[in-house]
Amino acid sequence: MSFRLSLPLFAAPLLIAAAQPDLAPVQQHLRAVKTMTADFTQTDKNGRTLSGTLQLSRPGRIRFQYEKGVPLLVVGDGKALTMIDYQVRQVTRWPIGKTPLALLLDPDRDTAGVVKTVPSGNPNELLIEGRDPKHREYGTITVAFRRDATAPAGLSLEGWTVLDAQNNRTTVRLSHARFNVPIPDSAFRWTDPRPQGPRH
């Protein structure tokens, strides 16, 4: 079986305008969470779902460890987001600042662009939508937060959906989130399937 990670998961930048007061709780949540672990499910445009575990450590580090039998790994080391496909021994990298995970990994970064809240139909959910008006080819990302009095700043990150310029939709949903727990530095290292050996 061939595995491919849908590029829209990482292809649209999330930009936030700090001057928008209704987005203040989101900024407060992101700044309060230094580390996070969660389970995730990723659904692509064809309805195919993969699952795994997520580890996040700010600033700049994240790891998507896919379920057993899926030869994919995604790691952010603070500078780049790297996708490793062990089946075909391929490594692909993007600057973190050009991915939708940029805000989630560094909420204090100087950003320019527009994010707005959008109706969710659920009073316990906060949705924000981001798109870069200068790069419409990046598509649109919608990030979902659940209102939770026990979570940092009263919000818990539920996941995100990316719609690319070709209307291909990729959705990531999180569950069993734990905040500000110890995560070892080794979580953000990976083994290069190419001849060079370990990378970090």
Accessible surface in RSA format (square Angstrom, percent):
REM  Atomic radii and reference values for relative SASA: ProtOr
REM  Chains: A
REM  Algorithm: Lee & Richards
REM  Probe-radius: 1.40
REM  Slices: 20
REM RES _ NUM      All-atoms   Total-Side   Main-Chain    Non-polar    All polar
REM                ABS   REL    ABS   REL    ABS   REL    ABS   REL    ABS   REL
RES MET A   1   177.15  91.7 112.25  74.3  64.89 154.5 116.41  99.0  60.74  80.5
RES SER A   2    80.66  68.2  63.69  85.0  16.97  39.1  45.01  95.9  35.65  49.9
RES PHE A   3    23.16  11.6  21.01  13.0   2.15   5.6  21.01  12.7   2.15   6.2
RES ARG A   4   186.28  78.2 171.17  87.3  15.11  36.0  61.33  83.8 124.95  75.7
RES LEU A   5     6.83   3.8   0.00   0.0   6.83  17.2   0.00   0.0   6.83  18.4
RES SER A   6    27.08  22.9  16.54  22.1  10.54  24.3  17.94  38.2   9.13  12.8
RES LEU A   7    90.42  50.4  86.74  62.1   3.68   9.3  86.74  60.9   3.68   9.9
RES PRO A   8    14.45  10.5  14.45  13.2   0.00   0.0  14.45  11.9   0.00   0.0
RES LEU A   9     0.69   0.4   0.63   0.5   0.06   0.1   0.63   0.4   0.06   0.2
RES PHE A  10     2.93   1.5   1.09   0.7   1.84   4.8   1.16   0.7   1.77   5.1
RES ALA A  11    41.20  37.9  29.21  45.1  11.99  27.3  37.64  53.0   3.55   9.4
RES ALA A  12     0.29   0.3   0.29   0.4   0.00   0.0   0.29   0.4   0.00   0.0
RES PRO A  13     8.29   6.0   8.02   7.3   0.27   1.0   8.03   6.6   0.26   1.6
RES LEU A  14     0.95   0.5   0.30   0.2   0.65   1.6   0.30   0.2   0.65   1.8
RES LEU A  15    17.65   9.8  17.65  12.6   0.00   0.0  17.65  12.4   0.00   0.0
RES ILE A  16     4.96   2.8   2.94   2.2   2.02   4.9   2.94   2.1   2.02   5.5
RES ALA A  17    29.16  26.8  22.51  34.7   6.65  15.1  29.14  41.0   0.02   0.0
RES ALA A  18    88.32  81.2  56.62  87.4  31.70  72.1  59.04  83.1  29.28  77.6
RES ALA A  19    95.83  88.1  63.32  97.7  32.51  74.0  76.18 107.3  19.64  52.0
RES GLN A  20    45.27  25.3  42.02  30.7   3.25   7.7  26.00  55.3  19.27  14.6
RES PRO A  21   113.80  82.9  98.16  89.5  15.64  56.8 105.63  87.2   8.16  50.7
RES ASP A  22    74.86  52.4  59.03  58.8  15.82  37.4  46.66 109.8  28.20  28.1
RES LEU A  23     2.00   1.1   1.85   1.3   0.16   0.4   2.00   1.4   0.00   0.0
RES ALA A  24    40.03  36.8  34.50  53.2   5.53  12.6  39.79  56.0   0.25   0.7
RES PRO A  25    45.36  33.1  45.36  41.3   0.00   0.0  45.36  37.4   0.00   0.0
RES VAL A  26     0.05   0.0   0.05   0.0   0.00   0.0   0.05   0.0   0.00   0.0
RES GLN A  27    17.30   9.7  17.30  12.6   0.00   0.0  12.24  26.1   5.06   3.8
RES GLN A  28   101.68  56.9  94.97  69.4   6.71  16.0  33.07  70.4  68.62  52.0
RES HIS A  29     2.34   1.3   2.34   1.6   0.00   0.0   0.00   0.0   2.34   2.7
RES LEU A  30     0.75   0.4   0.43   0.3   0.32   0.8   0.43   0.3   0.32   0.9
RES ARG A  31   112.94  47.4 105.19  53.6   7.74  18.4  40.18  54.9  72.75  44.1
RES ALA A  32    45.39  41.7  27.10  41.8  18.29  41.6  37.51  52.8   7.87  20.9
RES VAL A  33     0.56   0.4   0.48   0.4   0.08   0.2   0.48   0.4   0.08   0.2
RES LYS A  34   126.15  61.5 125.98  77.3   0.17   0.4  83.30  75.0  42.85  45.6
RES THR A  35    21.68  15.4  21.68  22.0   0.00   0.0  21.53  28.9   0.14   0.2
RES MET A  36     2.98   1.5   2.98   2.0   0.00   0.0   0.18   0.1   2.80   3.7
RES THR A  37    26.72  19.0  26.72  27.1   0.00   0.0  22.36  30.0   4.36   6.6
RES ALA A  38     5.56   5.1   0.00   0.0   5.56  12.6   3.68   5.2   1.88   5.0
RES ASP A  39    56.33  39.5  56.28  56.0   0.05   0.1  17.42  41.0  38.92  38.8
RES PHE A  40     3.29   1.6   0.89   0.6   2.40   6.3   2.22   1.3   1.08   3.1
RES THR A  41    57.92  41.2  57.25  58.0   0.67   1.6  44.77  60.1  13.15  19.9
RES GLN A  42     6.19   3.5   5.45   4.0   0.75   1.8   0.07   0.2   6.12   4.6
RES THR A  43    45.78  32.6  44.55  45.2   1.23   2.9  28.72  38.6  17.06  25.8
RES ASP A  44    32.53  22.8  26.42  26.3   6.11  14.4   6.98  16.4  25.55  25.5
RES LYS A  45   127.41  62.2  93.12  57.1  34.29  81.7  53.57  48.2  73.84  78.7
RES ASN A  46   121.74  84.0  84.42  81.6  37.33  89.9  29.20  70.3  92.54  89.4
RES GLY A  47    51.73  63.8   0.00   N/A  51.73  63.8  28.01  76.9  23.72  53.1
RES ARG A  48    84.74  35.6  74.02  37.7  10.72  25.5  51.34  70.2  33.40  20.2
RES THR A  49    72.95  51.9  48.46  49.1  24.48  58.4  36.15  48.6  36.79  55.6
RES LEU A  50    15.83   8.8  15.36  11.0   0.48   1.2  15.83  11.1   0.00   0.0
RES SER A  51    40.21  34.0  40.20  53.6   0.01   0.0  19.87  42.3  20.34  28.5
RES GLY A  52    12.37  15.3   0.00   N/A  12.37  15.3   8.59  23.6   3.78   8.5
RES THR A  53    67.89  48.3  67.03  68.0   0.86   2.1  53.87  72.4  14.03  21.2
RES LEU A  54     3.56   2.0   2.93   2.1   0.63   1.6   2.93   2.1   0.63   1.7
RES GLN A  55    47.34  26.5  47.34  34.6   0.00   0.0   8.69  18.5  38.65  29.3
RES LEU A  56     2.70   1.5   2.70   1.9   0.00   0.0   2.70   1.9   0.00   0.0
RES SER A  57    10.67   9.0  10.64  14.2   0.03   0.1   0.05   0.1  10.63  14.9
RES ARG A  58    31.05  13.0  12.83   6.5  18.22  43.4  10.38  14.2  20.67  12.5
RES PRO A  59   103.17  75.2  95.03  86.6   8.14  29.6  95.04  78.5   8.14  50.6
RES GLY A  60     5.91   7.3   0.00   N/A   5.91   7.3   5.91  16.2   0.00   0.0
RES ARG A  61    64.88  27.2  64.88  33.1   0.00   0.0  15.47  21.1  49.41  29.9
RES ILE A  62     0.91   0.5   0.91   0.7   0.00   0.0   0.91   0.7   0.00   0.0
RES ARG A  63    41.37  17.4  41.16  21.0   0.21   0.5   3.00   4.1  38.37  23.3
RES PHE A  64     0.85   0.4   0.85   0.5   0.00   0.0   0.85   0.5   0.00   0.0
RES GLN A  65    72.49  40.5  71.39  52.2   1.10   2.6  30.93  65.8  41.56  31.5
RES TYR A  66     8.34   3.9   0.15   0.1   8.20  21.3   0.00   0.0   8.34  10.3
RES GLU A  67    69.85  40.1  59.23  44.8  10.61  25.3  25.83  50.0  44.02  35.9
RES LYS A  68   209.90 102.4 173.64 106.5  36.26  86.3 125.89 113.3  84.00  89.5
RES GLY A  69    61.86  76.3   0.00   N/A  61.86  76.3  41.24 113.2  20.63  46.2
RES VAL A  70    17.54  11.5   6.01   5.4  11.53  27.8   6.36   5.5  11.17  30.3
RES PRO A  71    32.60  23.8  21.80  19.9  10.80  39.3  32.51  26.8   0.10   0.6
RES LEU A  72     3.26   1.8   0.40   0.3   2.85   7.2   0.40   0.3   2.85   7.7
RES LEU A  73     7.25   4.0   7.25   5.2   0.00   0.0   7.25   5.1   0.00   0.0
RES VAL A  74     0.00   0.0   0.00   0.0   0.00   0.0   0.00   0.0   0.00   0.0
RES VAL A  75     1.14   0.8   0.24   0.2   0.90   2.2   0.24   0.2   0.90   2.4
RES GLY A  76     0.00   0.0   0.00   N/A   0.00   0.0   0.00   0.0   0.00   0.0
RES ASP A  77    44.10  30.9  25.07  25.0  19.03  45.0  12.30  28.9  31.80  31.7
RES GLY A  78    36.73  45.3   0.00   N/A  36.73  45.3  11.00  30.2  25.73  57.6
RES LYS A  79   175.23  85.5 159.06  97.6  16.17  38.5 106.60  95.9  68.63  73.1
RES ALA A  80    11.80  10.9  11.69  18.0   0.11   0.3  11.69  16.5   0.11   0.3
RES LEU A  81     0.12   0.1   0.12   0.1   0.00   0.0   0.12   0.1   0.00   0.0
RES THR A  82     1.39   1.0   1.39   1.4   0.00   0.0   0.00   0.0   1.39   2.1
RES MET A  83    19.57  10.1  19.57  13.0   0.00   0.0  19.57  16.6   0.00   0.0
RES ILE A  84     0.00   0.0   0.00   0.0   0.00   0.0   0.00   0.0   0.00   0.0
RES ASP A  85    10.53   7.4  10.53  10.5   0.00   0.0   0.87   2.0   9.66   9.6
RES TYR A  86    76.66  35.8  62.20  35.4  14.46  37.6  58.21  43.7  18.44  22.7
RES GLN A  87    86.88  48.6  54.59  39.9  32.29  76.9  31.05  66.1  55.83  42.3
RES VAL A  88    89.47  58.9  63.46  57.5  26.01  62.7  70.38  61.2  19.09  51.8
RES ARG A  89   168.05  70.6 157.17  80.1  10.88  25.9  32.59  44.5 135.46  82.1
RES GLN A  90    96.14  53.8  92.58  67.7   3.56   8.5  22.51  47.9  73.63  55.8
RES VAL A  91    23.36  15.4   1.34   1.2  22.02  53.0   1.34   1.2  22.02  59.7
RES THR A  92    41.32  29.4  37.75  38.3   3.57   8.5  35.73  48.0   5.59   8.5
RES ARG A  93   117.91  49.5  90.63  46.2  27.29  65.0  42.12  57.6  75.80  45.9
RES TRP A  94    56.95  22.9  55.61  26.9   1.34   3.2  32.11  17.1  24.84  40.3
RES PRO A  95    75.15  54.8  72.23  65.8   2.92  10.6  74.57  61.6   0.58   3.6
RES ILE A  96    15.09   8.6  14.80  11.0   0.30   0.7  14.80  10.7   0.30   0.8
RES GLY A  97    36.44  44.9   0.00   N/A  36.44  44.9  19.83  54.4  16.61  37.2
RES LYS A  98   136.26  66.5 124.26  76.2  12.00  28.6  71.69  64.5  64.57  68.8
RES THR A  99     0.18   0.1   0.16   0.2   0.02   0.0   0.00   0.0   0.18   0.3
RES PRO A 100     0.27   0.2   0.00   0.0   0.27   1.0   0.00   0.0   0.27   1.7
RES LEU A 101     0.66   0.4   0.66   0.5   0.00   0.0   0.66   0.5   0.00   0.0
RES ALA A 102     2.21   2.0   1.65   2.6   0.55   1.3   1.98   2.8   0.23   0.6
RES LEU A 103     1.10   0.6   1.10   0.8   0.00   0.0   1.10   0.8   0.00   0.0
RES LEU A 104     3.95   2.2   3.95   2.8   0.00   0.0   3.95   2.8   0.00   0.0
RES LEU A 105     0.24   0.1   0.24   0.2   0.00   0.0   0.24   0.2   0.00   0.0
RES ASP A 106    53.31  37.3  53.31  53.1   0.00   0.0  11.35  26.7  41.96  41.8
RES PRO A 107    11.37   8.3   8.60   7.8   2.77  10.1   8.60   7.1   2.77  17.2
RES ASP A 108   100.51  70.4  73.13  72.8  27.38  64.7  31.12  73.2  69.39  69.2
RES ARG A 109    70.13  29.4  51.37  26.2  18.76  44.7  19.30  26.4  50.83  30.8
RES ASP A 110   145.56 102.0 112.04 111.5  33.53  79.3  44.91 105.7 100.66 100.4
RES THR A 111    30.00  21.3   5.31   5.4  24.69  58.8   4.75   6.4  25.25  38.2
RES ALA A 112    86.45  79.5  67.53 104.2  18.91  43.0  73.88 104.0  12.57  33.3
RES GLY A 113    26.61  32.8   0.00   N/A  26.61  32.8  10.14  27.8  16.47  36.9
RES VAL A 114    89.47  58.9  87.20  78.9   2.27   5.5  87.20  75.8   2.27   6.2
RES VAL A 115     0.40   0.3   0.00   0.0   0.40   1.0   0.26   0.2   0.14   0.4
RES LYS A 116   108.85  53.1 108.50  66.6   0.36   0.9  53.47  48.1  55.39  59.0
RES THR A 117    46.96  33.4  31.52  32.0  15.44  36.8   9.73  13.1  37.22  56.3
RES VAL A 118    31.80  20.9  22.52  20.4   9.28  22.4  24.85  21.6   6.95  18.8
RES PRO A 119   132.26  96.4 103.13  94.0  29.12 105.9 115.33  95.2  16.93 105.2
RES SER A 120    38.12  32.2   5.22   7.0  32.90  75.8   5.26  11.2  32.86  46.0
RES GLY A 121    83.34 102.8   0.00   N/A  83.34 102.8  45.29 124.3  38.05  85.2
RES ASN A 122    69.32  47.8  63.93  61.8   5.38  13.0  15.37  37.0  53.95  52.1
RES PRO A 123   115.45  84.1  93.04  84.8  22.41  81.5 106.97  88.3   8.48  52.7
RES ASN A 124    88.06  60.7  87.89  84.9   0.17   0.4  11.19  26.9  76.87  74.3
RES GLU A 125    42.23  24.2  35.53  26.9   6.70  15.9   3.07   5.9  39.16  32.0
RES LEU A 126    17.79   9.9  16.99  12.2   0.80   2.0  17.79  12.5   0.00   0.0
RES LEU A 127    28.98  16.1  28.22  20.2   0.75   1.9  28.22  19.8   0.75   2.0
RES ILE A 128     0.37   0.2   0.37   0.3   0.00   0.0   0.37   0.3   0.00   0.0
RES GLU A 129    35.72  20.5  33.74  25.5   1.98   4.7   0.96   1.9  34.76  28.4
RES GLY A 130     0.55   0.7   0.00   N/A   0.55   0.7   0.46   1.3   0.09   0.2
RES ARG A 131   101.68  42.7  99.05  50.5   2.64   6.3  28.43  38.9  73.25  44.4
RES ASP A 132    18.65  13.1  18.39  18.3   0.25   0.6   0.00   0.0  18.65  18.6
RES PRO A 133    69.24  50.5  53.07  48.4  16.17  58.8  53.26  44.0  15.98  99.3
RES LYS A 134   181.53  88.6 150.21  92.2  31.32  74.6 101.22  91.1  80.31  85.5
RES HIS A 135    68.75  37.6  68.54  47.6   0.21   0.5  42.04  43.3  26.71  31.1
RES ARG A 136   157.96  66.3 144.59  73.7  13.37  31.8  67.27  91.9  90.69  55.0
RES GLU A 137   107.14  61.5  88.25  66.8  18.89  45.0  56.97 110.2  50.18  41.0
RES TYR A 138    61.06  28.5  60.12  34.2   0.94   2.5  37.49  28.2  23.57  29.1
RES GLY A 139     9.00  11.1   0.00   N/A   9.00  11.1   7.11  19.5   1.89   4.2
RES THR A 140    20.81  14.8  19.72  20.0   1.09   2.6   9.38  12.6  11.42  17.3
RES ILE A 141     2.84   1.6   2.72   2.0   0.12   0.3   2.84   2.0   0.00   0.0
RES THR A 142    35.56  25.3  33.70  34.2   1.86   4.4  18.84  25.3  16.72  25.3
RES VAL A 143     0.25   0.2   0.25   0.2   0.00   0.0   0.25   0.2   0.00   0.0
RES ALA A 144     2.01   1.8   2.01   3.1   0.00   0.0   2.01   2.8   0.00   0.0
RES PHE A 145     0.78   0.4   0.78   0.5   0.00   0.0   0.78   0.5   0.00   0.0
RES ARG A 146    96.55  40.5  96.55  49.2   0.00   0.0  36.06  49.3  60.49  36.7
RES ARG A 147   116.02  48.7 100.42  51.2  15.60  37.1  37.56  51.3  78.46  47.5
RES ASP A 148    37.18  26.0  30.17  30.0   7.01  16.6   9.65  22.7  27.53  27.5
RES ALA A 149   106.50  97.9  65.71 101.4  40.79  92.8  72.57 102.2  33.93  89.9
RES THR A 150   127.80  90.9  89.70  90.9  38.10  90.8  82.53 110.9  45.27  68.4
RES ALA A 151     8.72   8.0   0.70   1.1   8.02  18.2   2.87   4.0   5.85  15.5
RES PRO A 152    25.64  18.7  13.51  12.3  12.13  44.1  24.99  20.6   0.65   4.0
RES ALA A 153    48.75  44.8   4.63   7.1  44.12 100.4  25.80  36.3  22.95  60.8
RES GLY A 154    26.48  32.7   0.00   N/A  26.48  32.7  17.76  48.7   8.72  19.5
RES LEU A 155     3.09   1.7   3.09   2.2   0.00   0.0   3.09   2.2   0.00   0.0
RES SER A 156     3.52   3.0   3.52   4.7   0.00   0.0   0.38   0.8   3.15   4.4
RES LEU A 157     7.53   4.2   4.73   3.4   2.79   7.0   4.73   3.3   2.79   7.5
RES GLU A 158    40.38  23.2  39.52  29.9   0.87   2.1   7.17  13.9  33.22  27.1
RES GLY A 159     0.00   0.0   0.00   N/A   0.00   0.0   0.00   0.0   0.00   0.0
RES TRP A 160     2.08   0.8   1.81   0.9   0.27   0.6   2.08   1.1   0.00   0.0
RES THR A 161    18.71  13.3  17.25  17.5   1.46   3.5  10.78  14.5   7.93  12.0
RES VAL A 162     0.03   0.0   0.03   0.0   0.00   0.0   0.03   0.0   0.00   0.0
RES LEU A 163    52.73  29.4  51.10  36.6   1.63   4.1  51.10  35.9   1.63   4.4
RES ASP A 164    19.32  13.5  15.12  15.0   4.20   9.9   7.60  17.9  11.72  11.7
RES ALA A 165    55.88  51.4  20.09  31.0  35.79  81.4  28.91  40.7  26.98  71.5
RES GLN A 166   132.39  74.0 107.83  78.8  24.56  58.5  55.43 118.0  76.96  58.4
RES ASN A 167   114.86  79.2  95.67  92.5  19.19  46.2  22.24  53.5  92.62  89.5
RES ASN A 168    37.30  25.7  36.87  35.6   0.43   1.0   3.65   8.8  33.65  32.5
RES ARG A 169   126.38  53.1 124.37  63.4   2.01   4.8  41.34  56.5  85.04  51.5
RES THR A 170     0.93   0.7   0.89   0.9   0.04   0.1   0.00   0.0   0.93   1.4
RES THR A 171    25.82  18.4  25.30  25.7   0.51   1.2  16.78  22.5   9.03  13.7
RES VAL A 172     0.81   0.5   0.81   0.7   0.00   0.0   0.81   0.7   0.00   0.0
RES ARG A 173   107.91  45.3 105.65  53.9   2.27   5.4  49.61  67.8  58.30  35.3
RES LEU A 174    19.98  11.1   0.87   0.6  19.11  48.0   1.54   1.1  18.44  49.6
RES SER A 175    53.38  45.1  44.51  59.4   8.87  20.4  40.86  87.0  12.52  17.5
RES HIS A 176   143.49  78.4 117.02  81.3  26.47  67.7  98.82 101.8  44.67  52.0
RES ALA A 177    33.05  30.4   7.85  12.1  25.21  57.3   7.85  11.0  25.21  66.8
RES ARG A 178   147.21  61.8 142.98  72.9   4.24  10.1  51.00  69.7  96.21  58.3
RES PHE A 179    47.10  23.6  27.72  17.2  19.38  50.4  27.72  16.8  19.38  55.5
RES ASN A 180    79.11  54.6  49.67  48.0  29.45  70.9  28.81  69.3  50.31  48.6
RES VAL A 181    22.21  14.6  19.51  17.7   2.70   6.5  21.16  18.4   1.05   2.9
RES PRO A 182   134.94  98.3 106.28  96.9  28.67 104.2 117.50  97.0  17.44 108.4
RES ILE A 183    23.56  13.4   1.11   0.8  22.45  54.1   2.34   1.7  21.22  57.6
RES PRO A 184    81.58  59.5  70.74  64.5  10.85  39.4  81.58  67.4   0.00   0.0
RES ASP A 185    83.74  58.7  75.73  75.4   8.02  19.0  16.37  38.5  67.37  67.2
RES SER A 186    62.38  52.7  51.09  68.2  11.29  26.0  33.61  71.6  28.77  40.3
RES ALA A 187    11.32  10.4   2.80   4.3   8.52  19.4  11.32  15.9   0.00   0.0
RES PHE A 188     6.89   3.4   4.04   2.5   2.85   7.4   4.07   2.5   2.81   8.1
RES ARG A 189   109.59  46.0 105.38  53.7   4.21  10.0  34.68  47.4  74.92  45.4
RES TRP A 190    15.11   6.1   4.71   2.3  10.39  24.4  10.17   5.4   4.94   8.0
RES THR A 191    83.16  59.1  81.21  82.3   1.94   4.6  47.58  63.9  35.58  53.8
RES ASP A 192     5.46   3.8   0.00   0.0   5.46  12.9   0.00   0.0   5.46   5.4
RES PRO A 193    25.01  18.2   4.05   3.7  20.96  76.2  13.96  11.5  11.05  68.7
RES ARG A 194    77.84  32.7  71.10  36.2   6.74  16.0  29.99  41.0  47.85  29.0
RES PRO A 195   139.59 101.7  99.49  90.7  40.10 145.8 113.16  93.4  26.43 164.3
RES GLN A 196   110.92  62.0  74.44  54.4  36.48  86.8  43.80  93.2  67.11  50.9
RES GLY A 197    19.11  23.6   0.00   N/A  19.11  23.6  19.02  52.2   0.10   0.2
RES PRO A 198   108.57  79.1  92.21  84.1  16.36  59.5  92.21  76.1  16.36 101.7
RES ARG A 199    79.60  33.4  77.30  39.4   2.30   5.5  28.94  39.6  50.66  30.7
RES HIS A 200   150.79  82.4  99.33  69.0  51.46 131.6  68.41  70.5  82.38  95.9
END  Absolute sums over single chains surface
CHAIN  1 A    10111.9       8005.9       2106.0       5426.3       4685.6
END  Absolute sums over all chains
TOTAL         10111.9       8005.9       2106.0       5426.3       4685.6
